Amino acid sequence: MTYDQQTIELVRETLIIALKIAAPILLAGVVVGLVISIFQAITSIQEQTLTFVPKIIAMILVAVVLIPWIAVRLMEFTVSMCTGW
């Protein structure tokens, strides 16, 4: 089966943009989760909501702060799509 090289390049660029946009948000969740896990290990508190709620809040805050950066990346990608690379 053969694939068009332009289609492969388009999928590759789309995945790269998605990873660039998602990485900071996911990284914030991982860092907050790690800090809370260390805190739970030190204090022997094993409450599930203690890990879930702060991670969600941190990820939402990072997403809100990065909205302008995300919008610029998506607009650049859209322009490159519309102009034919």
Backbone bond lengths (Angstrom), bond angles and torsions (degrees), N, CA, C in turn:
res aa  C-N    CA-C-N  psi(-1)  N-CA   C-N-CA  omega(-1)  CA-C   N-CA-C  phi
1 M - - - 1.440 - - 1.529 108.19 -
2 T 1.296 117.09 131.96 1.454 120.93 180.00 1.517 109.95 -108.38
3 Y 1.304 114.92 145.74 1.454 121.55 179.04 1.509 108.52 -118.91
4 D 1.308 115.30 145.95 1.448 121.19 176.48 1.533 108.97 -69.09
5 Q 1.315 117.24 132.03 1.461 121.87 -177.45 1.520 111.30 -61.60
6 Q 1.316 118.11 -35.72 1.463 121.34 179.36 1.531 110.85 -66.19
7 T 1.321 117.25 -37.24 1.464 120.88 178.09 1.527 110.90 -66.42
8 I 1.307 116.26 -42.00 1.468 120.54 178.07 1.524 110.50 -62.82
9 E 1.306 117.24 -42.31 1.469 121.63 179.06 1.529 110.87 -65.18
10 L 1.326 117.10 -39.11 1.460 121.66 178.39 1.522 110.87 -63.55
11 V 1.311 117.62 -45.55 1.467 121.17 178.58 1.521 110.31 -64.09
12 R 1.324 117.19 -41.07 1.462 120.88 178.89 1.523 111.29 -61.64
13 E 1.326 117.28 -46.97 1.466 120.85 179.44 1.530 111.47 -64.40
14 T 1.322 116.91 -38.52 1.458 120.59 178.62 1.523 110.85 -63.08
15 L 1.327 117.52 -43.88 1.460 120.81 178.56 1.524 112.09 -65.71
16 I 1.312 117.04 -37.85 1.467 120.51 178.66 1.524 110.63 -64.99
17 I 1.330 116.99 -43.77 1.470 120.35 177.89 1.532 110.35 -62.61
18 A 1.321 117.14 -42.84 1.467 120.38 179.19 1.523 110.92 -61.74
19 L 1.326 117.68 -41.35 1.464 121.05 178.47 1.522 111.79 -66.86
20 K 1.332 117.04 -40.53 1.462 120.18 178.94 1.522 111.51 -63.67
21 I 1.318 116.51 -36.97 1.461 120.07 -179.28 1.530 110.76 -74.89
22 A 1.322 117.43 -40.24 1.458 120.84 -175.53 1.528 113.17 -79.73
23 A 1.319 118.37 -27.16 1.464 121.42 -173.27 1.527 114.30 -57.52
24 P 1.337 120.55 -49.25 1.476 117.87 -179.28 1.525 113.38 -63.72
25 I 1.323 116.38 -35.94 1.461 120.06 -179.67 1.531 109.87 -67.91
26 L 1.318 116.37 -45.11 1.459 119.87 179.03 1.524 111.65 -66.98
27 L 1.320 116.48 -37.18 1.463 120.76 178.49 1.527 110.86 -61.72
28 A 1.326 116.60 -39.76 1.466 119.82 177.56 1.526 110.23 -62.28
29 G 1.318 117.46 -41.68 1.461 120.78 177.99 1.512 112.40 -64.07
30 V 1.321 116.56 -39.51 1.465 120.63 179.64 1.528 110.89 -66.96
31 V 1.325 116.76 -44.00 1.468 120.33 -178.71 1.527 110.58 -64.60
32 V 1.326 116.53 -45.98 1.468 119.35 179.23 1.527 110.09 -64.26
33 G 1.310 117.81 -40.89 1.459 120.93 177.60 1.517 112.13 -61.48
34 L 1.324 116.61 -40.64 1.469 120.42 178.69 1.525 111.44 -65.03
35 V 1.323 116.24 -44.39 1.469 120.08 179.62 1.524 110.21 -62.53
36 I 1.314 117.05 -43.39 1.463 119.83 -179.55 1.529 111.01 -69.21
37 S 1.307 117.76 -35.92 1.468 120.21 176.77 1.520 111.42 -63.50
38 I 1.324 116.21 -41.39 1.467 119.72 176.68 1.528 109.93 -63.80
39 F 1.327 116.32 -43.00 1.468 120.59 177.38 1.530 111.02 -60.20
40 Q 1.335 116.77 -43.16 1.463 120.38 179.08 1.528 111.49 -65.38
41 A 1.308 116.94 -37.64 1.463 119.81 179.42 1.529 111.09 -67.24
42 I 1.321 116.18 -36.82 1.461 120.21 -179.69 1.523 111.34 -70.97
43 T 1.341 115.98 -42.02 1.470 119.71 -173.81 1.527 113.63 -96.43
44 S 1.299 118.66 -5.58 1.470 124.08 -177.85 1.527 113.16 61.78
45 I 1.307 116.71 25.81 1.470 121.55 174.23 1.526 107.40 -88.61
46 Q 1.327 117.60 125.00 1.460 121.22 -177.32 1.523 111.12 -119.52
47 E 1.289 117.50 48.54 1.463 122.60 179.59 1.532 109.11 -88.81
48 Q 1.345 117.15 124.97 1.467 121.23 -176.39 1.521 112.33 -67.94
49 T 1.325 117.50 -37.59 1.464 119.15 -179.02 1.520 111.70 -68.98
50 L 1.308 117.04 -20.24 1.461 120.27 178.07 1.523 110.94 -65.03
51 T 1.313 118.10 -29.65 1.471 120.29 177.93 1.517 111.47 -89.55
52 F 1.317 117.54 -36.21 1.460 121.00 -172.53 1.524 112.76 -72.03
53 V 1.308 117.79 -51.45 1.459 122.07 -173.75 1.536 112.69 -63.62
54 P 1.327 120.52 -48.22 1.469 118.97 179.11 1.535 113.36 -63.39
55 K 1.336 116.89 -35.17 1.466 119.00 177.62 1.522 111.00 -63.87
56 I 1.318 116.56 -44.48 1.464 120.39 179.20 1.521 110.75 -62.88
57 I 1.321 116.76 -44.08 1.469 120.63 179.75 1.526 110.61 -62.70
58 A 1.329 117.19 -44.82 1.468 120.53 179.73 1.520 111.28 -63.05
59 M 1.318 117.10 -41.79 1.461 120.29 -179.46 1.528 111.31 -66.95
60 I 1.323 117.07 -38.75 1.466 119.74 177.50 1.522 110.60 -66.68
61 L 1.329 117.17 -42.13 1.474 119.92 178.29 1.525 111.91 -61.86
62 V 1.328 116.50 -43.18 1.466 119.62 178.73 1.521 110.30 -64.35
63 A 1.319 117.13 -40.48 1.462 120.42 179.13 1.532 110.89 -63.63
64 V 1.323 116.96 -41.92 1.466 120.36 179.32 1.524 110.85 -65.27
65 V 1.320 116.76 -42.16 1.466 120.37 179.54 1.527 110.91 -65.35
66 L 1.321 117.04 -35.33 1.466 120.78 -176.02 1.524 114.25 -91.80
67 I 1.328 118.51 5.71 1.468 119.84 -179.36 1.529 112.64 -54.94
68 P 1.331 120.50 -44.57 1.473 118.28 178.68 1.539 112.43 -61.77
69 W 1.311 117.07 -41.85 1.464 120.93 179.77 1.526 110.79 -65.24
70 I 1.326 116.56 -41.84 1.464 120.93 178.68 1.516 110.32 -64.22
71 A 1.323 117.04 -42.49 1.467 120.83 179.98 1.523 111.30 -62.29
72 V 1.329 116.84 -41.19 1.470 120.03 178.57 1.523 110.73 -63.39
73 R 1.333 117.26 -45.11 1.476 120.49 179.54 1.527 110.93 -61.04
74 L 1.336 116.91 -42.82 1.459 119.95 -179.77 1.528 111.74 -68.27
75 M 1.337 116.90 -37.24 1.470 119.28 177.28 1.525 111.15 -66.87
76 E 1.327 117.01 -41.01 1.470 119.83 176.89 1.528 110.95 -60.59
77 F 1.310 116.44 -42.52 1.458 120.50 179.16 1.528 111.04 -65.37
78 T 1.327 116.39 -41.75 1.463 120.58 179.34 1.519 111.08 -64.27
79 V 1.325 116.69 -42.36 1.464 120.01 178.50 1.520 110.53 -63.72
80 S 1.323 116.91 -41.40 1.458 118.97 179.15 1.533 110.96 -66.69
81 M 1.326 117.16 -31.09 1.463 120.57 175.66 1.514 111.80 -68.42
82 C 1.315 115.79 -42.23 1.468 120.58 -175.70 1.527 112.44 -76.11
83 T 1.313 117.21 -28.13 1.460 119.48 -179.92 1.510 112.70 -89.44
84 G 1.315 117.29 -3.33 1.458 120.24 176.92 1.504 113.80 81.11
85 W 1.338 116.37 31.00 1.468 122.97 176.99 1.482 108.29 70.45
